[in-house]
Amino acid sequence: MNEKHNACRPDRPLKVLVFQEGGRGESKVKGIQRYGQNQFDITLITIDQPLPPVVDDASEYLPDTIEADLVLDFLKHPDLSHDLALMCRRLGIPIVASGKKTTVDGTHTPPVCCALARHRELGPYSRCFGAPEFDVTVKDGKISEVTVHRGAPCGATWEAARRMKGTSVEEAPVRMGLDTQFFCTADPSNWDPIWGKSPVHLAADLHRAALVAALKKAQSNADR
């Protein structure tokens, strides 16, 4: 599998501040560091203490200010996420809060990390991570190579893509979906009533569709 990411190389490392509870952001940090080719300067803030059902004043848990190019929100408590989004809006810092229901303007809230669309204000993060994008090479009806241009920050895209080599074009989309579910680190119990799927199932659908599109592109190029 080709792991080159020339489009992901910024002029300087992007300063990314990650907020998490219960280790929810650690797999993403590892994936960003590995598949972003160390082009991201990541600081992880972990909130592990027990929290009350309602947090009226988040200043006890959040920093007084933020110095970063991008904030990633993997917090569980909705009050902390809301106040973090307000802080980012006030400071003019873009924030990605996947799966959140916040209404704060400027907050990017894809239903799952690998559903993030491209946004100029997110810089190289948006070019490297989000909705999966592939190129594939097919030989004798089987996939011989997969190039990942963009994928999930947890790394599931790259891990699943490695398993596609030697798979028939008929079987590959289904296998891509299944392997993505295996490697995806989203919470499968977090069922979304709007999408009618868990984040893990939605991730599988997105990756399967992306591979189908790549296979169609490869076939179109071969027919020229």
C-alpha positions in Angstrom: 0.0 0.0 0.0 1.2 3.5 -0.9 1.3 5.7 2.2 2.7 8.9 0.6 1.0 12.1 1.8 2.6 15.0 -0.1 -0.5 17.0 0.1 -0.5 16.8 3.9 2.9 18.6 4.4 2.4 22.1 5.8 5.2 24.7 5.8 5.3 24.2 9.6 3.8 21.7 12.0 0.1 22.5 12.7 -0.4 23.1 16.5 -3.2 20.8 17.4 -4.7 20.7 20.9 -6.7 17.6 21.8 -9.1 17.4 24.7 -10.2 14.0 25.9 -12.0 12.1 28.6 -11.4 8.4 29.4 -8.7 8.0 26.7 -11.2 8.7 23.9 -8.7 10.7 21.9 -5.5 8.6 22.3 -6.1 6.4 19.2 -6.6 9.5 17.1 -3.5 11.1 18.4 -1.5 8.0 17.5 -3.1 7.9 14.1 -2.4 11.6 13.4 1.2 11.2 14.4 1.7 8.1 12.3 -0.2 8.9 9.1 0.3 12.6 9.2 4.0 12.0 8.9 4.7 13.9 12.1 3.6 17.2 10.5 1.3 17.9 13.5 2.5 19.3 16.8 0.0 17.7 19.2 -0.7 18.5 22.8 -3.1 16.2 24.7 -5.2 17.5 27.6 -6.9 14.7 29.6 -9.8 15.3 32.0 -10.2 12.2 34.2 -11.7 13.4 37.4 -15.4 12.6 38.1 -17.7 15.2 36.8 -21.2 16.3 38.0 -24.2 15.7 35.7 -24.3 19.5 35.1 -21.2 21.7 34.9 -22.2 25.3 35.4 -18.7 26.6 35.3 -16.2 24.8 33.0 -13.3 27.1 34.0 -12.4 24.5 36.7 -11.6 21.9 34.0 -10.7 23.9 30.9 -7.6 26.1 30.5 -7.8 29.9 30.8 -6.9 30.3 27.2 -5.8 28.2 24.2 -2.9 28.7 21.8 -3.3 26.4 18.9 -4.1 26.3 15.2 -6.8 23.6 15.7 -8.7 22.0 18.5 -10.1 18.4 18.5 -12.8 17.7 21.0 -13.1 14.1 22.3 -14.8 15.1 25.6 -17.8 13.2 26.8 -19.5 15.8 29.0 -21.7 18.1 26.8 -21.3 21.1 29.1 -17.5 21.0 28.7 -17.8 20.5 24.9 -20.1 23.5 24.7 -17.9 25.8 26.7 -14.8 24.6 24.8 -16.6 25.5 21.5 -17.5 28.9 22.9 -13.9 29.5 23.8 -12.6 28.5 20.4 -15.2 30.7 18.7 -14.1 33.7 20.9 -10.4 33.0 20.1 -11.0 32.4 16.4 -9.6 28.8 16.6 -11.3 26.1 14.4 -12.6 23.1 16.3 -13.7 19.6 15.2 -16.1 17.9 17.6 -17.2 14.7 15.8 -20.5 13.3 16.9 -21.4 16.4 19.0 -24.8 18.2 18.8 -23.4 21.7 19.7 -25.0 24.7 17.9 -22.0 27.0 18.4 -21.1 28.6 15.1 -17.9 27.6 13.6 -17.7 24.1 15.2 -17.3 21.2 12.8 -19.5 18.3 13.9 -19.4 15.4 11.5 -21.3 12.4 12.8 -18.0 10.4 12.9 -14.3 11.5 12.4 -14.1 9.9 9.0 -17.2 11.9 7.8 -15.3 15.2 8.0 -15.5 17.1 4.7 -12.7 19.3 3.4 -12.6 22.8 5.0 -9.9 25.3 4.1 -9.8 26.7 7.6 -8.8 23.3 9.0 -5.6 23.5 6.9 -3.5 20.3 6.5 -5.6 18.4 9.0 -8.6 18.5 6.7 -6.4 17.5 3.7 -5.0 14.5 5.5 -8.0 13.3 7.7 -11.7 13.0 7.2 -13.9 11.3 4.6 -11.7 8.6 3.0 -10.2 9.0 -0.5 -8.4 6.2 -2.4 -6.7 5.4 -5.6 -6.5 1.7 -6.5 -4.6 -0.3 -9.1 -6.3 -3.4 -10.4 -4.6 -6.3 -12.1 -6.3 -9.5 -13.4 -9.5 -8.6 -11.5 -7.8 -8.1 -8.2 -6.6 -5.1 -6.3 -2.8 -4.9 -6.5 -2.3 -1.5 -4.7 -4.3 1.0 -2.7 -3.1 4.6 -2.2 -4.8 6.4 0.7 -5.0 10.1 0.1 -7.2 10.9 3.1 -8.6 8.8 6.0 -9.8 8.4 9.6 -7.5 10.0 12.2 -7.6 6.8 14.2 -5.8 5.1 11.3 -8.5 2.6 10.5 -8.5 3.6 6.8 -4.8 2.7 6.3 -5.1 -0.5 8.3 -8.1 -1.7 6.3 -6.5 -0.6 3.0 -3.5 -2.9 3.7 -5.8 -5.9 3.6 -7.2 -5.1 0.2 -4.2 -6.3 -1.7 -5.1 -9.5 -3.6 -8.8 -9.1 -3.0 -11.1 -9.4 -6.0 -12.9 -6.3 -7.1 -16.2 -7.9 -6.3 -15.3 -8.8 -2.8 -13.3 -5.7 -1.9 -16.1 -3.2 -1.0 -17.7 -5.6 1.5 -14.3 -6.5 3.0 -13.3 -2.9 3.3 -16.5 -2.2 5.3 -15.9 -5.1 7.6 -12.2 -4.4 8.2 -13.0 -0.7 8.8 -15.4 -1.8 11.6 -12.7 -4.0 13.1 -10.1 -1.2 13.2 -12.5 1.7 14.0 -12.1 3.1 17.5 -15.5 4.9 17.7 -18.0 3.9 20.3 -20.3 1.3 18.7 -22.9 1.8 21.4 -23.4 5.5 20.5 -26.4 4.9 18.2 -27.4 7.9 16.2 -31.2 8.1 15.7 -30.9 10.5 12.8 -28.5 8.4 10.8 -30.0 5.1 12.1 -26.5 3.7 12.6 -23.7 3.6 15.1 -20.5 5.5 14.3 -18.8 2.3 13.5 -21.4 1.2 11.0 -21.4 4.7 9.4 -17.6 4.5 9.1 -17.9 1.2 7.4 -20.4 2.6 4.9 -18.2 5.6 4.1 -15.1 3.5 3.5 -17.0 1.0 1.4 -18.5 3.8 -0.8 -15.0 5.4 -1.1 -13.5 2.2 -2.4 -16.3 1.6 -4.8 -15.7 5.1 -6.2 -12.0 4.4 -6.5 -12.6 1.1 -8.3 -15.0 2.9 -10.8 -12.3 5.5 -11.4 -9.7 2.7 -12.0 -12.0 1.0 -14.5 -12.8 4.2 -16.3 -9.0 4.9 -16.7 -8.5 1.4 -18.0 -11.2 1.8 -20.6 -9.7 4.9 -22.1 
